[in-house]
Each structure stands twice: as structure tokens, then as C-alpha cells.
């Protein structure tokens, strides 16, 4: 109540000093709560191994769309699976964001649909990052070779005016894909053909494949090992004035879990490192 009255007084010009807004008003006789210590950054999300598609699942989905648009959608499937890009980031991806020499992707934008209109803005939480992709997938499909060819094709399309934005994965008209259109025109039939969805469209199939569980365990060990080596070289940072403790890699206390995104990225880093 006091804080609200103080804020209203400053806004209305009745209180001259804005520093009063920074004062914490504590009711008399009420105990002060201890500051809560939480990991800084994104919340900890645990990924179930069954939620990670196995390499065979990704290959089957790629094969289901391979005949569409000269293999562009097959590249789209593998690129999304092994870079971890979200849909909006994938739809907004341009050839200029991809470095074929480093096999790296600068993720600095996404396309978002609001009330039927498309907008380009910063990635989720306004966090720019770099993603990587392997030279070969576990099934022997060559993303590096196909990506390099696609970058050259996107440049030629842009010069001819068929792809003005130089998008890696443009819609047939040359602009951004809408997620609803892509799902209806491409993914629904591909999901059924690849066995990702039941014939009646009732839901996703169970993807708890042994290969997925093996990849998940390797990814967790890789990230946990890097975390331990990083921590061995320096003392743990003390909590800041808000009680936050910075934990590199987002490892939960005790190393029992990884955020979902970190686990998925670590899975792909394992294959990228092995097939460099």
C-alpha cells in the first residue's frame, strides 16, 4: 500500500524526490523474507529422451519430402533437426546468415505472424546465438554439401528477383512461409508417410527409440563434463544483490538435468564434432 501511494505521489508531482520509489517499505512486526536463490537465465527444462527424434526418424521425414521442390524441404528437415532452429527462425533464415566454411548459423531474427500479418523481429527473448550443423548426419546425409549448394542457388534466385530476400527456405511465391500453410501443404502428409503421425491424424507416434536415448546420454555427459572443467578453473561466483547464482551451461544443481534446448544443442554438437 505504501509503495503504491509513494508511486502515485511521485507521478502526480506531490513528492519531489524520485528516490523514495527505491525505498523498500516493510510493515512493522512482519518478518523480512530471506532472499531466494535461483539459477540465472532461462528456467530449467528437463527433456525426456523419448521426445528427441532418433536419426532414423529424421531421415524418414526427410525422405518423405525429398521429391518436393528439388529437395529443398529435405534440406529443411535436416537443417531444423541438427541446428535446433525454431520455426520462425527457420522461415526467416537468409543465405547471408550461414557460414558454410565454419558450418555455423547466425540466429539473429525470426518471422512472427500476428493477426494474419508477418513481422520480422529478434529471436525469442531477444537472445542472438550461433548454431552449428554437421558435415554428415548419422545416416550419411551431407548437410554441409547441400547447404553450400543451396546458398549459391539462393543468391542466383535473389539476383533474378525470384527470391528478393535471399531466403534459404522461401515459400513458392518467394516470400516468407506461414506456418499454417507449410503444415497443410507439406508436413501433414509427410508426417503420415514417415510414421510420425497416425493415419487418422490423432497424434504423434512414440519416438522413444534406443538411438535417441543413447544420444541423450552422450549429450548430457558432454555438457556435464564441460561444466566440470569450466568450474575447476575458477571458484563459483557468489550470489548477486538479487540472490541470483550464475551457473554456466544452465546445469541444474547436482548436475541432474539440462534445459531442453541445451540438451538438443549438445546432441547435435556431438555429431558435428564427430563428423567434422
Secondary structure, 3 states (H helix, E strand, C coil): CHHHHHHHHHHHCCCCCHHHHHCCCCCCCCCCCCCCCEECCCCCCCCCHHHCCCHHHHHHHHHHCCCCHHHHHHHHHHHHHHHCCCHHHHHCCEHHHEECCCCEEEECCEEEEECCEEEEECCHHHCCEEEECCCCCCCCCCHHHHHHHHHHHHHHHHHHCCCCCCECCCCCCCCCCCHHHHHHHHHHHHHHHHCCECCCCCCECCCCCHHHHHHHHHHHHHHHHHHHHHHHCCCCCCCCCCCEECCHHHCCHHHCCCCHHHHHHHHHHHHHHHCC
